[in-house]
Every structure is written in C-alpha cells, then in structure tokens.
Amino acid sequence: MSKKTKIGALVCVAVLLLAVLSIQFGNTRNDSNYIDEAVSYYKPQGTEIVLIKNGEIDQTLCYGYANVEEKTKVTEDTQFKIASISKVFTSYAIMQLVDAGKLNLDAPINSYLTQWQVPASEYDANKVTLRTLLCHTSGLSGSDATGYIDENIGVAATLEKDKVHMLREPGTEFVYLEATGLGICQLVIEETTGMSFADYMQKNIFDKLGMTQTSFEDSTSALATPYAGLNQPIEVTHYVLTGASGITTTGTDMARFIVELMRYQQTGAEMFTPQDLADGAWCLGITPKTLSGGKMIYEHNGTLTGWNAQIAISPDTGDGLIVLSNSDKAYYMTYQMMEDWGRYALGAAIIDENITGMSQSVKTILLGFAAVLFVLIAWNYYLTKCGTLVEKDARKRKISYMISGLVMIFAMGFYGVLFYMPIIFDILYQQPNYYLFSFFPPFIHWLAAELLVLSAVVVWRSGYRRKKMQEKKVSTKGESFSVR
C-alpha cells in the first residue's frame, strides 16, 4: 500500500470524525448565554431579540446588520416583516369585533361577505365560520397570494384569482393555511367596518397601543433588507392577503402588542381557548403549548423568504419573547431561542415537535451516512493491505480516475445546485429565492463534506481492481516455492 493511500484514508477518517463531533455536539448551549450562542451558531444577517419580564421590557438585544452591503447595523428602530405572526394581530382584531357584538364566531362566513363568498360544493359552506378560519379547520384550499405587482388587486379578487374552494368538510381536520383563512378574516373586517383593513388596524390596534413604527408598508427607510439563502439580498415580497402576512414592525412595538395579549388573556378571552375542532392544537389565531409542570404558554412563528420571527408569551408570569430577523438562516434559530428561553425563563423547554423531529431525522441520516463511510473506507483499506485489491496499470488507472472524477464532479455540482441555488423552486413552483438548505438545520452542511469523502473514496477505488483468481494461484505457488 502506498504512502499516499494511507494519508488519504487518514484524511477522510479525520473529516468524518469532525463531522460526527460537530453534528452531535456542535450546538451545546449554556443557559445563561443561550441567546449569544444561538446567534453565533446560526449566523443570521441581522436579529433583534426582546425579553419581557413581569409585563415589561427587560432586555432588547440587537445583532448584525439591517443591510450588510451598507454596513447598517440593527438597532431598536430597525423594522422587520413578521410574516405569519400577522395572523395573531388579525385574530385579535376579529376578537375585538366579536367582543363588541359585531361578529359571531359561529355564524356562516358567507353571511358577512358580499364581494366574495365560499363557492357552493358538495361540502356545507355554512360550516365555514370565523372559528374554523381562526383555528385552521375551514376545509378551504390555500392561496399564497404573493408576487402580485398590482397592489390594488384586493382581497376578493385574489381569492377569486386563486380559485379558493372547499376541499373537505369544515371542522373535520386541522390543516394550517398560509394565507386563505386570515385573508378572508381581513375581508370580513373590511366589509363589517366599512374601513380598509390597514386603516382599521392602524386606528384600533397600532395607534391605541402606541405602535408608532408598525404598518403594512413594504418600503420604509427603517425596514431591514431581507436575505435569502446564505447571503443573497432580495426585494421585499409583496403580500396581498396582509391579514395573514403583511405587518412591518420593530421589537419594541411588538413588545407593546405582546403585553396587550397577556392582559387580554387574563380577562378569560376565548381567543386563548384551545379549540376542540383542532384537537386542542390551536386556539383562535395562536398556538397553545402546555409545558412540563402544567404551565400554559402561547406562541406563533413567522416565516417568509428572507424573514423569520417568533413570539412566545406566558401570561400567568408576565414573561415574553420576541425574535425578529431578516435572514433565511434564522429559521431554526427562532425555534431554538424559544426552546431555550422557556428552559431558562420559565423552567421548562418549549418544544416544537415538527422542528425537533426534523433536526433529529437529519442528524440520524448524517450520522448513519458517516458510519457507512467509515465502514467503506476501513473495508477497502483492509482489501488493499491484504492484497485483494491491486492497482490497475498506469494507463487504465489514469482513465478510471478521469471518468470517476468527472462523474463525482457532476454529482457534487448537482448537489450544490439542488441545495444552494434557487433554480429548483423557481422551475418547479415558480417561487424565486427559495433555497432548499434553509429548510434544514445548519449541520446539513456536513452532508457536503460527507459527499466529498464519498467522492474521494469512489475516485480512489476506481484506480484499483480485484486480484484475479489466477493471479492469486500464481502468487501462492511463488510463496510456496520461496519457502522451500
């Protein structure tokens, strides 16, 4: 066995050991410093975290840049899009009108609508109510409602354009809708009050709570630049159904709303009652979670290309968490911060089973792949050392290296395009700026290292062949003769 082969095998093993250690232990946290460590680990372009204690802002922490190219740092005045957390605002607005006797949670939604109505079908449209819309059991089809250049298209026209219809009997299954449900609630608010949705929210929520830096604007001077993928600045995605995903705000303004939510929950508001229709997994516009020890908290995540956000509140203790970021890389970070904040501030981790399950699945796959590569390297090393594998002659070896090398370069290139370029989502779903890697935990990047090791093994192995039986016999005879 050549010296180069031994060195190559050692390098491959070292890379795999580093991958295993990073995947398994690369994100250990210290409770007292969990925020700094999470930001350092996930490396989002910019982030603002607000901690609420006893119903008041305890800390406001700003990291990174609102605009990397211009070196504009995140400050307390930096605005972020909060994506689906906008649904909590819309739900609160609906509950205002319910409390005022202007709306009924269980009345057919069509009774409030004139511009658009749930189309007739084999399912009972009268069962589509504000309650089923707010707890995602309406049975309606989805509508992304993004990318429309004409901002005046309106909610009704959007629902019509996207052919929103009933897919199942309302109240029979929980299916989270990205835009449709709360977009219809937006239309209900407009038709019930005679005001535009933005004007109603401004007058009855933002102004009343002193949220002076909150609006539905997509282009303000204080708005951070969203970053897709690893570090790609993009335009702000316009959302027509702003009741589902349109609010622009700051951490301080969000804190005012969070404190109001805690006050409202303490009045016994039905908004915070887990709904039987959703098997208790959803309240009216917000997610309930029961922690170990029985403590109840409420949370909601927001994700849109280039933006990530998370809120969590504990009304009984007056504690709250707000995480805002202008980075795709913050997706898993928002959930981890909520988990660690619960452990540190409330004494019990707040676990999102879907995120935890995904992380564990990816970790298992990567560690399993590493184990397979260890065995592959060890086995081929053994076969080489014992003489079962022998080098091809120089010409054939060179050709084999070239062919296998080209194949592996193509395979690695395909992996790079698939995971780190938006072309796949653009072609298949007409969704620009979506990067596959951003849907996975950060240690997915170790897959590239493992694939490189596999490529090295494949190319190296292509230069060897198994010793033929005839060669073995000749070798055996030669060894016997020398002994004599």
C-alpha positions in Angstrom: 0.0 0.0 0.0 1.4 3.4 -1.0 2.0 6.2 1.5 -0.4 8.4 -0.4 -3.2 5.9 0.1 -2.5 5.8 3.9 -2.5 9.6 4.1 -5.7 9.8 2.0 -7.5 7.3 4.2 -6.5 9.2 7.4 -7.7 12.5 6.0 -11.1 11.0 5.1 -11.4 9.5 8.5 -10.4 12.8 10.2 -13.1 14.7 8.2 -15.7 12.1 9.1 -14.8 12.4 12.8 -15.0 16.1 12.7 -18.4 15.9 11.0 -19.7 13.4 13.6 -18.5 15.6 16.5 -20.0 18.8 15.0 -23.3 17.1 14.2 -23.6 15.6 17.6 -22.1 18.2 19.9 -21.6 21.4 17.8 -24.5 23.2 19.3 -24.3 22.7 23.1 -25.7 25.7 25.0 -25.1 27.4 28.2 -28.5 28.7 29.7 -27.0 32.0 30.9 -25.7 32.8 27.5 -28.1 31.0 25.2 -29.0 34.0 23.0 -25.4 35.0 22.1 -24.6 31.3 21.4 -27.6 30.8 19.2 -26.8 33.9 17.1 -23.2 32.9 16.9 -24.2 29.4 15.7 -26.8 30.3 13.1 -25.1 33.5 11.9 -28.2 35.4 10.6 -27.5 38.7 8.8 -29.5 40.6 11.5 -31.5 39.9 14.6 -33.4 41.7 17.3 -34.5 39.9 20.5 -36.8 41.4 23.1 -37.2 39.8 26.5 -40.3 40.7 28.6 -40.4 40.2 32.3 -43.3 40.9 34.7 -45.1 42.5 31.8 -42.4 45.0 30.9 -39.4 45.0 28.5 -36.4 43.6 30.4 -33.8 43.5 27.6 -33.5 44.5 24.0 -30.7 42.8 22.1 -29.6 43.8 18.6 -27.2 41.7 16.4 -25.7 42.0 13.0 -26.8 44.2 10.1 -30.1 45.5 8.7 -28.2 45.9 5.5 -24.9 44.0 5.1 -23.7 45.8 2.0 -24.2 49.3 3.5 -23.0 48.1 7.0 -26.2 49.4 8.5 -26.5 47.8 11.9 -29.7 46.5 13.5 -31.0 48.9 16.2 -34.1 49.2 18.2 -35.6 51.3 15.4 -35.0 48.7 12.7 -38.2 47.3 11.2 -38.8 43.7 10.2 -41.6 41.9 8.4 -43.1 39.4 10.8 -44.8 37.1 8.2 -47.4 34.8 9.8 -47.3 36.5 13.2 -49.5 39.0 11.4 -52.2 36.3 11.8 -52.2 36.9 15.6 -52.9 40.6 15.0 -55.8 39.8 12.6 -57.2 37.3 15.1 -57.1 39.9 17.9 -58.9 42.4 15.6 -61.6 39.8 14.9 -62.0 39.2 18.6 -62.4 42.9 19.2 -65.4 42.9 16.8 -66.7 39.7 18.4 -66.5 41.3 21.9 -68.3 44.3 20.5 -71.1 42.1 19.3 -70.5 42.9 15.6 -69.3 39.4 14.7 -70.3 35.9 15.7 -67.6 33.2 15.7 -70.0 30.5 14.7 -72.1 32.3 12.0 -71.6 31.2 8.4 -68.8 33.3 7.0 -70.8 34.0 3.8 -73.3 36.0 5.9 -70.6 38.7 6.3 -69.3 38.7 2.8 -70.7 40.3 -0.4 -67.5 40.8 -2.5 -66.6 37.2 -2.4 -68.2 34.0 -1.0 -67.2 30.5 -0.3 -68.2 28.7 -3.5 -71.0 26.1 -3.3 -69.8 22.5 -3.4 -70.6 19.0 -2.1 -69.5 20.3 1.4 -71.5 22.5 3.7 -70.4 26.1 3.2 -72.4 27.2 6.2 -69.9 25.4 8.4 -67.1 27.8 7.3 -67.1 30.2 10.2 -64.7 32.7 11.8 -64.0 29.9 14.3 -62.9 27.4 11.7 -60.9 30.0 9.9 -59.0 31.1 13.0 -58.2 27.6 14.1 -57.4 26.3 10.6 -60.2 23.8 10.2 -62.2 25.6 7.5 -61.6 22.9 4.9 -60.6 25.5 2.3 -57.9 25.4 -0.3 -54.7 27.5 0.0 -53.6 30.8 -1.6 -50.1 32.1 -1.4 -51.2 35.5 -2.7 -47.7 36.7 -3.2 -45.9 38.3 -6.1 -48.8 40.4 -7.4 -47.3 43.7 -8.7 -50.7 45.4 -8.7 -51.2 46.2 -5.0 -54.8 47.3 -5.8 -55.9 43.8 -6.8 -57.8 43.5 -3.5 -58.6 40.5 -1.3 -61.8 39.4 -3.1 -60.1 39.4 -6.5 -57.2 37.5 -5.0 -59.4 34.8 -3.6 -61.2 34.6 -6.9 -58.0 34.5 -8.9 -56.6 31.7 -6.8 -59.8 29.8 -7.1 -60.2 29.2 -3.4 -62.7 26.4 -2.8 -63.7 23.8 -0.3 -61.5 20.6 -0.1 -63.2 18.9 2.8 -66.0 19.2 5.3 -65.3 22.2 7.6 -64.4 21.3 11.2 -63.2 17.8 10.5 -59.4 18.3 10.0 -56.7 20.7 11.1 -54.8 22.0 8.1 -52.7 25.1 8.5 -53.4 27.7 5.8 -50.7 30.1 5.0 -52.9 32.9 3.7 -56.5 31.9 2.9 -58.1 31.8 6.3 -56.8 35.0 7.8 -57.1 36.7 4.4 -60.8 36.0 4.5 -60.9 37.4 8.0 -59.2 40.5 6.6 -62.1 40.8 4.1 -64.7 40.3 6.9 -63.2 43.2 8.9 -63.3 45.4 5.8 -66.9 44.6 5.0 -68.1 44.8 8.6 -66.5 48.1 9.5 -66.5 49.8 6.1 -62.9 50.7 6.6 -59.8 49.4 4.8 -58.1 46.6 6.7 -54.9 48.8 7.1 -57.0 51.7 8.4 -58.9 49.6 10.9 -55.7 48.0 12.3 -54.0 51.4 12.5 -56.8 53.1 14.4 -57.9 50.2 16.6 -54.6 48.5 17.4 -51.4 50.3 16.4 -52.5 53.8 17.5 -54.2 52.6 20.7 -51.1 50.6 21.8 -48.6 53.3 20.8 -47.1 51.2 18.0 -45.8 54.2 16.1 -43.4 52.1 13.9 -45.8 49.5 12.8 -47.7 49.4 9.5 -48.3 47.3 6.4 -45.7 49.2 4.3 -43.2 47.2 2.3 -40.7 50.0 1.7 -39.8 52.2 4.6 -36.4 53.8 5.3 -36.1 51.8 8.6 -37.0 48.4 7.0 -34.2 45.9 7.0 -33.1 44.2 3.8 -34.2 40.6 3.7 -31.6 38.0 2.9 -32.4 34.7 1.2 -30.1 31.7 1.1 -26.7 32.2 2.5 -26.3 35.9 1.9 -28.5 37.0 -1.1 -30.2 40.4 -0.6 -33.7 40.3 -2.2 -36.7 42.6 -2.7 -39.4 42.5 -0.1 -42.1 40.0 -1.1 -45.4 41.8 -1.5 -48.3 40.1 0.1 -51.9 40.8 -0.9 -53.6 39.0 2.0 -51.9 41.2 4.6 -54.1 39.8 7.3 -52.1 36.6 7.0 -48.6 38.0 6.4 -48.2 41.7 5.9 -47.1 43.6 9.1 -43.9 45.6 9.4 -42.8 46.4 12.9 -40.0 46.7 15.4 -39.1 44.7 18.5 -40.2 47.5 20.8 -43.6 47.9 19.1 -44.1 44.1 19.2 -43.5 44.2 22.9 -46.4 46.6 23.3 -48.6 44.1 21.5 -47.3 41.2 23.5 -48.1 42.9 26.8 -51.6 43.6 25.5 -52.1 40.0 24.5 -51.1 38.9 28.1 -53.6 41.4 29.5 -56.3 40.2 27.2 -55.7 36.5 28.0 -56.1 37.3 31.7 -59.6 38.5 31.1 -60.6 35.0 30.1 -60.7 35.8 26.3 -61.9 33.0 24.1 -59.0 33.7 21.7 -56.8 31.7 24.1 -59.1 28.7 24.5 -57.7 25.5 22.8 -60.3 24.6 20.1 -61.8 21.1 20.1 -62.1 21.4 16.3 -58.3 21.5 16.1 -57.9 18.7 18.7 -56.7 21.3 21.1 -53.6 22.0 19.0 -54.7 25.6 18.1 -56.5 28.4 19.8 -58.1 31.3 17.8 -55.1 32.5 15.9 -52.4 31.4 18.2 -50.8 28.1 19.3 -51.1 26.8 22.9 -48.4 24.7 24.5 -48.6 23.0 27.9 -45.1 22.8 29.4 -43.9 20.1 31.8 -45.3 21.1 35.1 -48.6 22.2 33.6 -47.7 25.8 32.7 -49.5 27.1 29.6 -47.8 29.4 27.1 -48.8 30.7 23.7 -46.6 31.1 20.6 -46.6 31.8 16.9 -43.8 31.6 14.3 -43.5 33.8 11.2 -41.5 32.7 8.1 -41.3 34.4 4.7 -38.5 34.4 2.2 -35.7 36.5 3.9 -37.6 36.9 7.1 -38.1 34.9 10.3 -39.8 35.8 13.6 -41.1 34.1 16.7 -43.2 35.2 19.7 -43.9 33.3 22.9 -45.9 34.6 25.9 -46.5 33.3 29.4 -49.5 35.5 30.6 -49.5 33.9 34.1 -45.9 35.0 34.8 -45.8 38.1 32.6 -42.8 36.7 30.6 -42.5 37.1 26.8 -40.0 36.5 24.0 -39.8 38.3 20.6 -37.3 37.3 17.9 -37.1 39.2 14.6 -34.6 38.5 11.8 -34.0 39.5 8.2 -32.4 36.2 7.3 -33.4 32.8 6.0 -30.7 31.3 8.3 -32.7 32.3 11.3 -35.5 29.7 10.7 -34.3 27.1 13.2 -32.7 29.8 15.4 -36.2 31.2 16.2 -37.4 27.9 17.4 -34.2 27.1 19.4 -34.4 30.5 21.1 -38.0 29.8 22.1 -36.9 26.4 23.4 -34.0 27.8 25.4 -35.9 30.8 26.6 -38.6 28.5 28.0 -36.0 26.4 29.8 -34.2 29.5 31.2 -37.1 31.9 31.9 -39.9 29.5 32.7 -38.1 26.4 33.9 -39.3 24.2 31.0 -38.2 24.0 27.4 -40.8 25.0 24.8 -40.5 22.2 22.2 -41.9 22.3 18.6 -42.2 18.7 17.8 -42.0 19.2 14.0 -38.7 21.1 14.2 -37.3 18.8 16.8 -38.3 15.8 14.7 -36.7 17.3 11.5 -33.5 18.0 13.3 -33.3 14.5 14.8 -34.1 12.9 11.5 -31.4 14.9 9.7 -28.9 14.1 12.4 -29.7 10.4 12.3 -29.2 10.4 8.5 -25.9 12.2 8.6 -24.5 10.1 11.4 -25.7 6.9 9.6 -24.1 8.1 6.4 -20.8 8.8 8.3 -20.9 5.3 9.7 -21.4 3.8 6.3 -18.4 5.8 5.0 -16.3 4.6 7.9 -17.0 1.0 7.1 -16.4 1.6 3.4 -13.0 3.2 4.0 -12.0 0.5 6.5 -13.1 -2.3 4.2 -11.3 -1.0 1.2 -8.2 -0.2 3.3 -8.2 -3.8 4.5 -8.6 -5.3 1.0 -5.7 -3.1 -0.2 -3.5 -4.1 2.6 -4.1 -7.8 2.3 -3.6 -7.7 -1.4 -7.1 -8.5 -2.6 -7.2 -5.1 -4.3 -4.3 -4.2 -6.7 -3.6 -1.1 -8.7 -4.6 -1.1 -12.4 -1.8 -0.5 -14.8 -0.9 3.2 -15.2 -2.9 3.9 -18.4 -6.1 2.2 -17.2 -5.8 3.8 -13.8 -5.5 7.3 -15.3 -8.6 6.7 -17.5 -10.6 5.4 -14.5 -9.6 8.4 -12.3 -10.7 10.8 -15.1 -14.1 9.1 -15.7 -14.9 8.7 -12.0 -13.7 12.1 -11.2 -15.9 13.7 -13.8 -18.9 11.7 -12.6 -18.3 12.8 -9.0 -17.8 16.4 -10.0 -21.1 16.3 -11.8 -22.8 14.7 -8.8 -21.4 17.3 -6.4 -22.4 20.1 -8.8 -25.9 18.7 -8.9 -26.0 18.6 -5.1 -24.8 22.2 -5.0 -27.4 23.4 -7.4 -30.2 21.4 -5.6 -29.3 22.6 -2.1 -27.7 26.0 -2.5 -29.3 27.6 -5.6 -33.0 28.7 -6.0 -33.3 27.3 -9.5 -35.2 24.2 -8.5 -38.1 26.1 -6.7 -38.1 28.6 -9.5 -38.6 26.0 -12.2 -40.9 23.6 -10.3 -43.1 26.0 -8.3 -42.4 29.5 -9.8 -41.1 30.6 -6.4 -37.9 32.6 -6.6 -35.3 33.0 -3.8 -36.2 29.7 -2.1 -33.1 27.7 -1.1 -33.6 24.0 -0.1 -30.8 24.1 2.5 -32.7 26.8 4.5 -35.4 24.2 5.3 -32.9 22.1 7.2 -30.8 22.6 10.4 -27.4 24.2 9.9 -25.5 20.9 10.3 -27.0 19.8 7.0 -23.9 21.5 5.5 -21.9 18.5 6.7 -23.6 16.5 4.1 -21.3 18.2 1.5 -18.2 17.1 3.5 -19.5 13.5 3.6 -20.2 13.6 -0.1 -16.7 14.8 -0.7 -15.3 11.9 1.3 -17.5 9.5 -0.7 -16.2 11.1 -3.9 -12.6 10.7 -2.9 -13.2 7.0 -2.0 -15.0 6.4 -5.3 -12.3 8.0 -7.3 -9.5 6.2 -5.4 -11.3 2.9 -5.7 -11.7 3.3 -9.4 -7.9 3.0 -9.7 -7.9 -0.5 -8.2 -9.2 -3.8 -9.3 -9.7 -7.1 -7.5 -6.9 -9.6 -7.9 -7.9 -12.4 -10.3 -8.0 -16.0 -9.1 -5.3 -17.0 -11.5 -3.0 -14.2 -10.1 -3.8 -15.5 -6.6 -2.8 -19.0 -7.5 0.5 -17.8 -9.1 1.2 -15.8 -6.1 0.5 -18.7 -3.8 2.8 -21.0 -5.8 5.5 -18.4 -5.7 5.2 -18.1 -2.0 5.4 -21.9 -1.6 8.5 -22.2 -3.8 10.3 -19.5 -1.8 9.6 -21.3 1.4 11.2 -24.5 0.1 
